[in-house]
Amino acid sequence: MQKILKIFTAVFVLLFVIAFSGNAAKTQIVIIFDASGSMWGQINGKAKIEIAKNAFGQIVDELAKLENMQVALRVYGHLNKKCSNSVLEVPMGSIQADAVKTKIKSLVPKGKTPIAFSIEMAVDDFNQEIKGEKVILVVTDGMESCGGDPCRVALKLKNAGIVTKIHVVGFGMDKKGLDSLKCIVAPSGGMMLGAADAKGLAKAFGAITKSIVSDNLLILGRDKNNRKVYMDVQVHQGGQVIASSEGADVNFSLKEGIYDVKTTSRSTKMTIWRKHVKVSKSKRREETIVYSESELKIRGIDSADKPIYSWYTIYKAGTSEEVTKSESKGWAKIILNPGEYDVKVFEQDTNPVMTLWVRGIKIGAGEQVTKTVKFASGSIMIKPVISGSSTSKKYWWYYVYPTGETKKRVGQTEGVGNRKIVLAPGSYSISVIDDYNNVVKTVSAIIVEEGKSVDVVIPLGK
């Protein structure tokens, strides 16, 4: 049992020391600790929770010796059996050894295993004002039991540039269980550690010592408002690309030397070089790349000022050079380089499909410009009647044309009873078509005005 304790402690200490030392003042770690009911399970006659408590006590003492690192403790399963039982017990800050040990010792396993929920909640445990690595370490003896999808959450957080790494320690789990957790660490390139028994812990220890390297170059992508910018990053030396990665906080482990770093914003394609970056093995170098990114906030609305689904194509002003595209119902937020742009906007709710231009939009560095595009429209309510006033129960097709242009159909609808069709303001004619594709009746000179609906009663015989 003592052997298990020592190896378990060594695994965690090595993980933290190697992965989080260096420029650790800006490294934040959220430990998610499993205190679910299954932690009462035993290994060699001793409850897993007791083994974990003892190990963590020693780990905390070792971590307390390290300078410039911030740690938070989140625990799940210790208060009740609700899936919302995931609590930040020790807030982010310089490690409080006594507070962490006291909290760990007081834990009584009770509940379920809400891993996905806990990882998602851990995002708010970080101090977002501090730049640098943001790491989540999940310690669990089981799989998700609350219906969440921790793999999807981990992928979402990595793609959003919110976390640098997610590591998982599976304690007392079989191979199937450990394999099911690998997708949590995969998106961020984190470590999956199996700790089933003394032998398994020793094996995990060996894998860690071989795979972990010390990062000595950190590239941070930010805009002028200190918001994260997702980048493609290449490290060059001697005219060759020797390393590449992507993200908003990007780490590299490099040989001592001088490098050129090329960074490209994913959203704007702006490229910034940082030349002659000196890297040593004993100290981590941090470089912040500041992009002069700006934001165009744009939406389409109808005549009633309600948001409508719109498509946007952005061009450099006065040219046909396309910059980017977007689409949204409501506000679309489009990241752009500072400059002047023309925007083509179209939507498909009206007939004909309406396309509008907003030209000469000037955006300064770090500026947000807001535009609302109004698509004027009205509507026609088609009311087919028979015998003077009764609604026709027959299935009809209705083709809509601009008045005097029978070959330019701008809309159509079909069905039984009254039919509504939304149109741009203008003058229209409607042709009624029967089952045999015959034009039964045509009504002309129907005037559609913005924001108004006009009833068109069409007598169709008996």
C-alpha positions as CSV (number, residue, x, y, z in Angstrom):
1,M,0.0,0.0,0.0
2,Q,2.9,2.4,0.8
3,K,4.3,1.7,-2.6
4,I,1.0,2.7,-4.3
5,L,1.0,5.9,-2.3
6,K,4.5,6.8,-3.2
7,I,4.2,6.1,-6.9
8,F,0.8,7.9,-7.1
9,T,2.3,10.9,-5.4
10,A,5.4,10.9,-7.7
11,V,3.2,10.8,-10.8
12,F,1.3,13.9,-9.8
13,V,4.4,15.8,-8.6
14,L,6.3,15.1,-11.8
15,L,3.3,16.1,-13.9
16,F,3.0,19.4,-12.2
17,V,6.7,20.2,-11.9
18,I,7.5,19.5,-15.5
19,A,4.3,20.7,-17.1
20,F,3.8,23.9,-15.1
21,S,7.2,25.2,-14.0
22,G,9.1,27.9,-15.9
23,N,7.1,31.0,-16.4
24,A,4.6,29.5,-13.9
25,A,3.3,32.8,-12.5
26,K,1.0,32.8,-15.5
27,T,0.1,29.2,-15.4
28,Q,-3.3,28.3,-13.8
29,I,-4.4,24.8,-12.9
30,V,-7.9,23.6,-12.0
31,I,-7.8,20.2,-10.3
32,I,-11.2,18.4,-10.6
33,F,-11.3,15.8,-7.9
34,D,-13.7,12.8,-7.9
35,A,-15.6,12.3,-4.6
36,S,-18.4,10.2,-6.1
37,G,-19.9,7.2,-4.3
38,S,-17.7,4.7,-6.3
39,M,-14.6,6.1,-4.5
40,W,-15.5,3.8,-1.7
41,G,-14.3,1.0,-3.9
42,Q,-11.2,-0.7,-2.6
43,I,-7.6,-1.4,-3.8
44,N,-5.8,-4.1,-1.8
45,G,-8.3,-3.7,1.0
46,K,-8.2,0.1,1.3
47,A,-10.8,2.5,0.0
48,K,-9.7,4.5,-3.1
49,I,-10.8,7.7,-1.5
50,E,-8.4,7.2,1.4
51,I,-5.5,6.4,-1.0
52,A,-6.3,9.5,-3.0
53,K,-6.6,11.7,0.1
54,N,-3.2,10.6,1.4
55,A,-1.6,11.0,-2.0
56,F,-3.1,14.5,-2.4
57,G,-1.8,15.6,1.0
58,Q,1.7,14.9,-0.1
59,I,1.2,16.3,-3.6
60,V,0.0,19.6,-2.1
61,D,3.0,19.9,0.1
62,E,5.3,19.4,-2.9
63,L,3.3,21.9,-5.0
64,A,3.5,24.5,-2.2
65,K,7.3,24.5,-2.6
66,L,7.0,25.7,-6.2
67,E,6.9,29.4,-7.0
68,N,4.7,31.3,-9.3
69,M,1.8,28.9,-9.9
70,Q,-1.9,29.2,-9.3
71,V,-4.1,26.3,-8.4
72,A,-7.9,25.8,-7.8
73,L,-9.7,22.8,-6.4
74,R,-13.1,21.7,-7.8
75,V,-14.8,18.6,-6.3
76,Y,-17.8,16.7,-7.5
77,G,-20.0,14.0,-5.9
78,H,-19.3,15.0,-2.2
79,L,-22.5,16.8,-1.2
80,N,-25.4,14.9,-2.7
81,K,-26.4,12.7,-5.6
82,K,-27.4,15.5,-7.9
83,C,-25.6,15.9,-11.2
84,S,-25.2,19.6,-10.4
85,N,-23.0,18.7,-7.4
86,S,-19.7,20.2,-8.7
87,V,-18.3,22.9,-6.4
88,L,-15.2,25.2,-6.5
89,E,-13.9,24.4,-3.0
90,V,-10.6,26.3,-3.2
91,P,-10.6,29.4,-5.5
92,M,-7.8,30.1,-8.0
93,G,-4.7,31.6,-6.4
94,S,-1.3,30.8,-5.0
95,I,-1.6,27.4,-3.6
96,Q,-3.1,27.3,-0.1
97,A,-1.7,23.9,1.1
98,D,-3.5,23.8,4.5
99,A,-6.8,24.8,2.9
100,V,-6.6,22.2,0.2
101,K,-5.5,19.4,2.5
102,T,-8.3,20.3,5.0
103,K,-10.9,20.2,2.3
104,I,-9.6,16.9,0.8
105,K,-9.6,15.2,4.2
106,S,-13.2,16.3,4.9
107,L,-14.6,14.7,1.7
108,V,-17.2,12.0,2.0
109,P,-18.1,10.3,-1.3
110,K,-21.8,10.3,-2.0
111,G,-22.9,11.1,-5.5
112,K,-22.5,10.7,-9.2
113,T,-19.8,11.5,-11.8
114,P,-20.6,14.7,-13.7
115,I,-17.3,15.0,-15.6
116,A,-18.7,17.0,-18.5
117,F,-20.5,19.5,-16.3
118,S,-17.4,19.9,-14.1
119,I,-15.0,20.6,-17.0
120,E,-17.4,23.2,-18.3
121,M,-17.7,24.8,-14.9
122,A,-14.0,24.8,-14.5
123,V,-13.7,27.5,-17.2
124,D,-15.1,30.0,-14.8
125,D,-12.5,29.0,-12.2
126,F,-9.7,30.5,-14.2
127,N,-8.7,34.2,-13.7
128,Q,-9.2,35.4,-17.3
129,E,-7.2,38.5,-16.6
130,I,-4.0,36.5,-16.4
131,K,-2.3,35.5,-19.6
132,G,-0.7,32.1,-20.1
133,E,-1.5,28.4,-19.8
134,K,-4.9,27.3,-18.4
135,V,-4.8,23.7,-17.5
136,I,-7.5,21.3,-16.3
137,L,-6.6,18.0,-14.5
138,V,-9.4,15.6,-14.0
139,V,-9.0,12.8,-11.4
140,T,-11.7,10.2,-11.6
141,D,-12.4,6.5,-10.9
142,G,-15.2,6.2,-13.3
143,M,-16.9,7.4,-16.4
144,E,-19.5,10.1,-16.9
145,S,-22.8,9.1,-15.2
146,C,-24.9,12.2,-15.7
147,G,-25.6,12.0,-19.4
148,G,-23.0,14.7,-20.3
149,D,-20.5,14.4,-23.1
150,P,-17.0,15.3,-21.6
151,C,-15.3,14.6,-25.0
152,R,-17.5,17.2,-26.8
153,V,-16.9,19.7,-24.0
154,A,-13.1,19.2,-24.1
155,L,-13.1,19.7,-27.9
156,K,-15.2,22.8,-27.6
157,L,-12.9,24.4,-25.0
158,K,-9.8,23.6,-27.0
159,N,-11.2,24.9,-30.3
160,A,-12.3,28.1,-28.5
161,G,-8.8,28.6,-27.2
162,I,-10.1,28.6,-23.6
163,V,-7.8,25.9,-22.2
164,T,-4.3,24.9,-23.0
165,K,-4.3,21.3,-21.8
166,I,-6.8,18.8,-20.3
167,H,-5.2,15.9,-18.5
168,V,-7.0,12.9,-17.0
169,V,-6.0,10.4,-14.3
170,G,-8.2,7.3,-14.3
171,F,-7.9,5.7,-10.9
172,G,-8.8,2.0,-10.4
173,M,-10.4,1.7,-13.9
174,D,-10.2,-1.1,-16.4
175,K,-8.9,-0.7,-20.0
176,K,-12.4,-0.1,-21.4
177,G,-13.0,2.7,-19.0
178,L,-9.6,4.3,-19.6
179,D,-10.1,4.1,-23.4
180,S,-13.4,5.9,-23.1
181,L,-11.7,8.9,-21.4
182,K,-9.0,9.3,-24.0
183,C,-11.2,11.6,-26.1
184,I,-11.1,14.1,-23.3
185,V,-7.3,14.6,-23.5
186,A,-7.0,14.1,-27.3
187,P,-8.0,17.6,-28.5
188,S,-5.5,19.4,-26.4
189,G,-2.7,16.8,-26.5
190,G,-3.1,16.2,-22.8
191,M,-2.0,13.1,-20.9
192,M,-4.2,10.1,-20.1
193,L,-2.8,8.3,-17.0
194,G,-4.0,4.9,-15.8
195,A,-3.7,4.2,-12.1
196,A,-5.3,0.8,-11.5
197,D,-2.8,-0.5,-9.0
198,A,0.9,-0.3,-8.1
199,K,2.0,-1.9,-11.4
200,G,-0.3,0.4,-13.4
201,L,0.9,3.5,-11.6
202,A,4.5,2.5,-12.3
203,K,3.7,2.1,-15.9
204,A,2.0,5.5,-16.1
205,F,5.0,7.0,-14.3
206,G,7.3,5.6,-17.0
207,A,5.1,6.9,-19.8
208,I,5.0,10.3,-18.3
209,T,8.8,10.6,-17.9
210,K,9.2,9.7,-21.6
211,S,6.5,11.9,-23.1
212,I,6.6,15.1,-21.1
213,V,9.0,17.8,-22.3
214,S,9.6,21.3,-20.9
215,D,8.0,24.0,-23.0
216,N,10.3,27.0,-23.4
217,L,8.5,29.2,-25.9
218,L,4.9,30.5,-25.4
219,I,3.2,32.5,-28.2
220,L,0.1,34.4,-27.2
221,G,-2.3,35.8,-29.7
222,R,-4.3,38.9,-28.6
223,D,-6.1,41.8,-30.2
224,K,-5.9,45.4,-29.0
225,N,-8.6,44.7,-26.4
226,N,-6.7,41.7,-25.0
227,R,-9.1,39.2,-26.4
228,K,-7.7,35.9,-27.6
229,V,-6.9,35.5,-31.3
230,Y,-6.7,32.0,-32.7
231,M,-3.6,31.7,-34.8
232,D,-1.6,29.3,-37.0
233,V,2.0,29.5,-35.7
234,Q,5.2,28.3,-37.4
235,V,8.7,28.4,-36.0
236,H,11.5,28.9,-38.6
237,Q,15.2,28.4,-38.4
238,G,17.7,28.5,-41.2
239,G,14.9,29.0,-43.7
240,Q,13.0,25.8,-42.6
241,V,9.8,25.3,-40.7
242,I,10.9,23.2,-37.7
243,A,7.7,23.3,-35.6
244,S,4.1,24.4,-36.1
245,S,0.9,24.5,-34.0
246,E,-2.3,26.4,-33.6
247,G,-4.3,28.1,-30.9
248,A,-4.5,31.4,-29.0
249,D,-1.9,30.2,-26.4
250,V,0.7,28.1,-28.2
251,N,3.6,26.3,-26.6
252,F,6.8,24.9,-28.1
253,S,9.7,22.8,-26.8
254,L,12.7,23.9,-28.7
255,K,16.5,23.5,-28.6
256,E,18.4,26.5,-27.4
257,G,18.9,28.9,-30.2
258,I,17.5,31.9,-32.2
259,Y,14.3,31.5,-34.2
260,D,11.9,33.4,-36.4
261,V,8.2,33.0,-35.6
262,K,5.4,33.4,-38.2
263,T,1.8,33.9,-36.8
264,T,-1.3,34.1,-38.9
265,S,-4.8,35.0,-37.6
266,R,-7.3,32.4,-38.5
267,S,-10.1,35.0,-38.8
268,T,-8.4,37.8,-40.8
269,K,-5.4,36.0,-42.3
270,M,-3.2,38.8,-41.1
271,T,0.4,37.6,-40.7
272,I,2.8,38.9,-38.2
273,W,6.5,37.9,-37.9
274,R,8.5,38.0,-34.7
275,K,12.2,37.8,-35.7
276,H,15.3,36.7,-33.8
277,V,13.5,35.2,-30.9
278,K,16.1,33.8,-28.5
279,V,15.2,30.6,-26.7
280,S,17.0,28.9,-23.8
281,K,16.4,25.6,-22.1
282,S,16.5,27.1,-18.6
283,K,13.9,29.8,-19.0
284,R,10.6,30.0,-20.9
285,R,10.3,32.8,-23.4
286,E,6.9,34.5,-23.8
287,E,5.9,36.5,-26.9
288,T,2.6,38.3,-27.2
289,I,1.4,39.0,-30.8
290,V,-1.0,41.8,-30.9
291,Y,-3.4,41.9,-33.9
292,S,-5.1,45.1,-35.0
293,E,-8.4,43.2,-35.4
294,S,-11.7,44.9,-35.7
295,E,-15.3,43.7,-35.6
296,L,-18.2,44.3,-37.9
297,K,-21.5,43.6,-36.1
298,I,-24.3,43.4,-38.7
299,R,-27.9,42.0,-38.9
300,G,-30.8,41.9,-41.2
301,I,-34.3,42.9,-40.2
302,D,-37.7,42.9,-41.8
303,S,-40.3,45.7,-42.1
304,A,-41.5,44.9,-38.5
305,D,-37.9,45.2,-37.2
306,K,-37.7,41.5,-36.5
307,P,-34.3,39.7,-37.2
308,I,-34.3,37.6,-40.3
309,Y,-31.8,35.0,-41.5
310,S,-29.3,36.9,-43.7
311,W,-26.1,36.1,-45.7
312,Y,-23.2,38.5,-45.8
313,T,-20.3,38.7,-48.3
314,I,-17.6,41.2,-47.4
315,Y,-15.5,42.8,-50.1
316,K,-12.6,45.3,-50.0
317,A,-14.3,48.7,-50.7
318,G,-14.6,49.5,-54.4
319,T,-13.3,46.1,-55.6
320,S,-14.6,42.6,-56.3
321,E,-12.0,41.1,-53.9
322,E,-13.9,38.9,-51.5
323,V,-12.6,39.0,-47.9
324,T,-14.9,36.7,-46.0
325,K,-18.5,35.4,-45.7
326,S,-20.9,35.0,-42.8
327,E,-24.6,34.2,-42.1
328,S,-26.8,34.5,-39.1
329,K,-30.3,35.2,-37.8
330,G,-29.7,38.2,-35.7
331,W,-26.3,39.7,-35.1
332,A,-23.4,38.4,-37.1
333,K,-20.0,39.3,-35.6
334,I,-17.3,39.3,-38.3
335,I,-13.7,39.8,-37.4
336,L,-11.8,42.0,-39.9
337,N,-8.5,43.8,-40.4
338,P,-8.8,47.6,-40.1
339,G,-9.9,49.1,-43.4
340,E,-12.9,50.0,-45.6
341,Y,-15.4,47.4,-46.9
342,D,-18.5,46.9,-49.0
343,V,-21.0,44.3,-47.8
344,K,-23.5,42.4,-49.9
345,V,-26.5,41.2,-47.9
346,F,-29.2,39.0,-49.1
347,E,-32.1,37.0,-47.5
348,Q,-34.6,34.5,-48.8
349,D,-37.8,35.2,-46.9
350,T,-39.1,37.6,-49.5
351,N,-40.0,37.1,-53.1
352,P,-38.0,37.9,-55.1
353,V,-34.9,37.1,-53.0
354,M,-33.6,40.6,-52.0
355,T,-30.0,41.7,-52.2
356,L,-28.8,44.9,-50.6
357,W,-25.4,46.6,-50.5
358,V,-23.9,48.5,-47.6
359,R,-20.9,50.4,-49.0
360,G,-17.9,52.2,-47.6
361,I,-17.9,50.8,-44.1
362,K,-14.8,52.2,-42.4
363,I,-13.4,50.2,-39.4
364,G,-10.4,51.4,-37.3
365,A,-8.0,49.2,-35.3
366,G,-9.7,47.5,-32.5
367,E,-13.0,49.2,-33.3
368,Q,-16.5,47.6,-33.5
369,V,-18.9,49.0,-36.1
370,T,-22.6,48.1,-36.0
371,K,-24.9,48.0,-39.0
372,T,-28.5,47.1,-39.4
373,V,-29.9,46.3,-42.9
374,K,-33.6,46.6,-43.3
375,F,-35.3,44.4,-46.0
376,A,-38.6,46.2,-46.8
377,S,-41.4,43.8,-47.5
378,G,-45.2,43.4,-47.5
379,S,-47.4,40.4,-48.1
380,I,-50.3,39.1,-50.1
381,M,-53.0,36.9,-48.5
382,I,-54.5,34.9,-51.3
383,K,-58.2,33.9,-50.7
384,P,-59.7,31.5,-53.2
385,V,-63.5,31.4,-53.0
386,I,-66.3,29.6,-54.7
387,S,-70.1,30.4,-54.8
388,G,-69.4,33.9,-53.9
389,S,-67.9,33.6,-50.4
390,S,-67.1,30.0,-49.5
391,T,-63.3,29.1,-49.3
392,S,-62.3,26.7,-52.0
393,K,-61.3,23.3,-50.7
394,K,-59.4,22.4,-53.9
395,Y,-55.6,22.3,-54.1
396,W,-54.3,25.2,-56.2
397,W,-50.9,26.5,-57.4
398,Y,-50.3,30.3,-57.4
399,Y,-47.5,31.9,-59.5
400,V,-46.5,35.5,-58.8
401,Y,-45.1,37.8,-61.5
402,P,-44.2,41.5,-61.6
403,T,-47.1,43.2,-63.4
404,G,-46.6,43.0,-67.1
405,E,-43.7,40.4,-66.9
406,T,-45.3,36.9,-67.3
407,K,-42.0,35.2,-67.8
408,K,-40.2,36.5,-64.7
409,R,-41.7,34.5,-61.9
410,V,-40.7,36.0,-58.5
411,G,-42.6,33.7,-56.1
412,Q,-45.1,30.9,-55.8
413,T,-47.1,29.0,-53.2
414,E,-49.5,26.1,-53.3
415,G,-52.1,24.4,-51.1
416,V,-55.7,24.3,-50.0
417,G,-57.4,27.4,-48.6
418,N,-55.9,30.7,-47.9
419,R,-52.2,31.2,-48.8
420,K,-49.7,33.9,-47.7
421,I,-46.7,35.0,-49.6
422,V,-44.1,37.7,-48.6
423,L,-43.0,40.1,-51.4
424,A,-40.9,43.1,-51.8
425,P,-42.9,46.3,-52.3
426,G,-44.2,46.6,-55.9
427,S,-47.0,45.7,-58.4
428,Y,-47.7,42.1,-59.1
429,S,-50.0,39.7,-60.9
430,I,-51.1,36.2,-59.7
431,S,-51.9,33.3,-61.9
432,V,-53.9,30.4,-60.5
433,I,-52.9,26.9,-61.8
434,D,-55.0,23.7,-61.7
435,D,-54.0,20.1,-61.5
436,Y,-53.5,20.0,-65.3
437,N,-51.1,23.0,-65.3
438,N,-53.7,25.1,-66.9
439,V,-54.0,28.8,-66.0
440,V,-57.4,29.1,-64.5
441,K,-57.4,32.8,-63.6
442,T,-55.0,35.8,-63.5
443,V,-55.3,38.8,-61.2
444,S,-53.2,41.8,-62.0
445,A,-52.0,45.1,-60.6
446,I,-51.9,44.0,-57.0
447,I,-50.0,46.7,-55.1
448,V,-47.8,45.5,-52.2
449,E,-46.6,48.2,-49.7
450,E,-43.9,48.0,-47.0
451,G,-45.2,46.6,-43.8
452,K,-48.7,45.9,-45.1
453,S,-50.7,42.8,-46.0
454,V,-53.2,43.0,-48.8
455,D,-56.0,40.5,-49.2
456,V,-56.6,39.2,-52.7
457,V,-59.9,37.4,-53.2
458,I,-59.9,35.2,-56.3
459,P,-63.3,33.8,-57.4
460,L,-62.8,30.3,-58.8
461,G,-66.4,29.3,-59.8
462,K,-68.6,26.8,-58.1
